[in-house]
Amino acid sequence: MKGRVCVVGNLNMDLILRGVGHLPDWGRGVECTGHLLTSSGQAGYLALGLGALGVETDVVGNVGNDAWGAQIVEDLRRAGVGVDAIEVSDSVPTALCVAIARTGDGERAFIGSMAHLAEFDVAMVQRHRATLEQAQVVCVVGMFDLAGFGVPGAADVLSWARKNGKTTLLDTGGDPDGWPPTTVRAIEALLGDVSYLVINSFEAAGISGEDDPWQACAALRARTGGSVIVKCGADGSYGLDATGRHRVPAAAVTPADAVGAGDSYDAGLLSGLVRGLPFDECMSVATAVATIYVGRRENRYPSPAEVSAFLAAHALSGTAPDIAGGEKPTTAKQEDSHT
């Protein structure tokens, strides 16, 4: 699987409050040890990570007509990401998510104002079909933060992409309603159009009904026919594709926070895939990217050279893939792992 990537999903601002020991009771307050206001959303974190890794990337999304919206677009543009398919929603402000990161492991909780994201819908994506058409890889992320898009919108984009010969990646994000049966059935119905399903352990358990990551991988691969990765934080990641089972352990890191870690993992995975690396090596690249990202307080997105140096220094698997060596990702199309 090689080529240009198009990311379809949510863009917003994150206010990350770091080093929170516990959440306050109503009427009380607690202190944090630091904070960061940054361009974000699942689509934002993924696209910024891909840009830093030298992967040709476009985003289909929207922002509000305000300074935050302009900042998101400019940050993406500076990262080398295509922004022509990002619409400005005039009537509402840019969405803000407050991410509270726990002391020690950086685990997070979120409170968000969806604001402009309410105007993201299938019709908006269809207006930018030309951007989708020039991509070889179509990613759908953050669908639960897009009330007017949701699972039906994801199904529409993924179905179109597969019918048009695209490789597809889906990262569902967490369901705030706790995976009711109707949602699970709707996701099961679209999985046949997913080449790469890349989700965390909570999402995998919610969709598959299996708490064990290997069992979840097997159940989900049976439904997708493609490749499945379950991201398990400090327990590493578990993958299943046509060649078999793969596990890459987590690398030791002192986390600044874990906000955007899963999206950075996705960026690393895609950067390996578009360079034609084997699936297990792509998982190692993804782990390296996420580890570097989580450990940094600023300038969080690593370059290919930094990832290659990390992989050379850490025994994440039996191989140390080099993604910094000379050649840029190719745009030539080839068969992906969807069987």
N, C-alpha and C positions, 0 to 999 in steps of 0.2 A: 504494500500500500504506500503510494507516494503522491505528492502533489500539494497544491495550495489548499489552505484550510479556511473554512467559513464557520464562524461561531455565531449561533443564534441564541440569544438569551438576555438576561437582565444586567443592566448597568446601573450602578448607584454609588453613593458615597458611603464609606464606612468610617465611623468614629470608633476606634478600638481603644478600650480602656484596659490597660495591662496591669497585672499584678494585683488582682482582686482576691482577697482571702475568702470572702463569703459574700453572698448577696444580702443587702440590708432588709430589715423588716420595714413595713410601711411606716412612714413618719420618721425613719432613722436614716443615717448615711454612713458610708464607708469610704475610705480613701483607696486610690490606686497608686501604683508606682510610676506610671507614665501613660502617655496616650499618643495616638496617631490618627490623623484625618487623611484618608486616602481614597483615590478612585478605585472602585471595586465592583461588587456583584460577581456572580459566578462567571459571567461572560467577560467581565473586566479583568479579573485575576487570571483567567485562562489566556485571554488574548495578550495581556502584558507579558505573561511568562513566555508565550510563543514568540512574541516579538524579540525579547531578549535572547532567545535561543536561535534566532535567525530563520524562523519558519515564516513563509509568506502567509499572511493572515488578514482576513476581513471580518468585520463584525456587523451583523444585522441586529439593530437594537434601537433604543430611544433614550433621550435625556430630557430634562426640563429646560425651559428657556431662562436660565439664570447662571450665575457665576460657577456654581458647582457643575452644571451641565457642560459649560464651556471647558472647565478644567478636565473633566473626564475625556472629552473629545481630544483636547490638546495632549493629554498624557498618552493616549493611545497613538496619536499621530507621531509624537516624538519617539515612541517605541517602534515605529515602522509599520504600524497596523493600519490597514485600509479603513477609513471612516466614512466613505461616501454613502453607505447604507445605514447610517445612524440618523434617525429623524429627531427633530426638536419639537417637543410637545409644548405648545404655547400656553395652554390654560392651566397648567399645574407645575409645581416646583419639582426639582429633582429629588428622588427618593433618598432617604437617609436611614442607615441601619446602625444602631449602637451595638457593638460587639464587646461583651464583657469577658475578658480572658483571665482564667483562674491562675493564682500563684502556683508555681511549681511545674505543672505539665502544660500550661497554656490552653487547656480545654476551654471551650467558649460557650456562651449563651447569647441569644440575639433578641433585640427588640427593634422592630422596623416600622417606618412609615413608607408605604408603597408609592404614594404620590403619583409621579408620572408613569410608573410601571402599569397602572390600571389602563393606560391607553395602548399598551402593547397587545396586538392581536394577530390573527392569521392574515388578515387583509394587509397589515403593515408588512409582514414578511413577504407576501406575494408581490407587493409593489417593488421589491428588490430582488426579484427572481433572477435578474441578470447577474447579480453578485453571487448567488447560489450556483448559477450555471457555470461560472468560470472556476469554481472550486472543484477539487477532486475529493475532498473530505468535508463533510457537513457534520458539525457538532451541535447538539441541542442540550442546553444546560439551564438550570434555574427555573424550571417550568412552574414550580409551586409558588414562586414569587410573582407570577404573571397571571393574575386572576382572569383576564380576558383571553388567555391563550391556553394555559394549563395542559393537561394530558391530551385533550383533543387536538390542540394546536401542535403539540409535539408529534402526535401520530400523523397529522397532515404533512408536516415537513419531512419526517423520516420516510414516509411512504413515497412522496415525490422524489426524494433523493435516491432511494433504492431503485425506483423505476427508471431513473435517469443515469444509472450506472455509478452512483457515488458510493464511496465508503462512508459509513455513518458511525458516530460515537454519541452515546447518551449517558449523561450523568444527571440522574433525576433530582438530586438534592433531597432534603428531608421533607416529609409530608407533615405539615403542622396539625393535620387531623388524625394522625396516628394510623395510617394505612387501613382505612375501612375496606371491606370486601369489594365495593363498587370500584374504588380506585385501583385496587390490585388487579381486578379483572380487566380494567381498561389498559393498564400497563402491560399485562400479559398479552393483550391483543396486538400491541404495537411492537413487541419484542422481535418478531420475525423480520422487521426492517432494521434491526440494530446489528451492525458489524462488531462493535466494541461496546459492551456495557461495563461502565467503570463507576462503581458506587461504594459507599462505605459499609461497614458491618451492620449498622442499624438499618440502613436502607435495604441491604440484601436480605436481612431477616424479615423485614416488613413485607417485602415483595414475595420472597420464596417460602416463608414459613419455617426456614431452617436457621438455627442459631450457629451451627458449626460452619465455618467459612468454606470448607471443602464441599460439604453437602449443599450449601447455598450455590456455590459455583456450578456444581453438577446440575442442580435443578434449573438454574437460570440458563445455562448453556443449552440444555435440552429444549428450552423455549425459544431461544434466540437463533440457535444454529451457528452463532458467531463466537466471539471470544468474550470471556467474562473476567473481570478483576474485582476482588473485594478488598478494599483498603481498611486495614485494621489498626491504624495508628502505631503505637509502640510495639505491636505484635507483627508488624510488617504487612506485606500484601500477598494475596493468594490469587493465582491466575490459572485459568483453564482455557486452552485453545485446541486446535486440531492435533497438535503434537503432544499434548498431555498436560500434566499438572506442573505448576511452577510456583515456588515461594521465594520471595526476597525478604530477608529480615530487615527490620528498621535499623538505621545507623544511630549511634549515640549522639545526642544533641541537647544543649540547654536551650529550651524554646523561649523566644521573645513572646510569641503567641502562636496559636494554631489556626488563626483566621486566614482562610485562603490556602491552607496546606493541601487540601484535596484537589483544588483547582490547579495548583502548581504541579502536583503529581500528574494530573491529566496532561498538562503542557509538556512535561518531560516525556511521558509516554508517547505523545504524538510526535515530538521531535525525533525520537528514535524510529518510530514507524515511517515517517516521511524520508528518513535516511536509509530505509531498507534494512534495519537491524532485525535480528530474530526477536520473537516475542519476549523471551526471558530476558534478553539484554535490554529491551525497551523498558521492562519493569525495573531493572537496575538503574537505568537512566532516570526514570520517574522518581525512584526513591532518592537518588542523589539530589535532584532538583528540589524536591519537597524538603529534604533535610537542610539544604543550604538556605532555602527560603525561610523555614521556621526558625532557624538560628540567628537570623539577622534582624536587627531593629530598624534599619534603613537600607536603601538600595538593595532590596530583597531578592530581585530576580537575577539568577546567575546567568553568565554567558556560557557558550559551549566550552570555552577553554577552562573555565572554573569547574564545570561539571566533569570534564575529562580528567582534570587534576584530582578531583574528589574521588572519582571511580578508581583511579590508579593507586590512591592511598588507602582505600577501604575495600575490604574483601566482602562485597555484598553478594557475590555469586561466584561461579567458577570462571567468569570472564570479566574483563574490564574494557567495555566498549569505549571507543574514542569517537566523540561526536564533534571534535574541534579540528579534525584533520583535513584542512584544505577545501574539500568539496562542499558546496551548499546543497541543501535538499533539492532533489530533482522534481520537476513538474511532470515527468513522464507518467502516464497512467499504467497501472498493472492490476492484476487480480488481488483482492484483499482476502482476509481469512474467513469471510462469510461463506458458509457451505450450505 
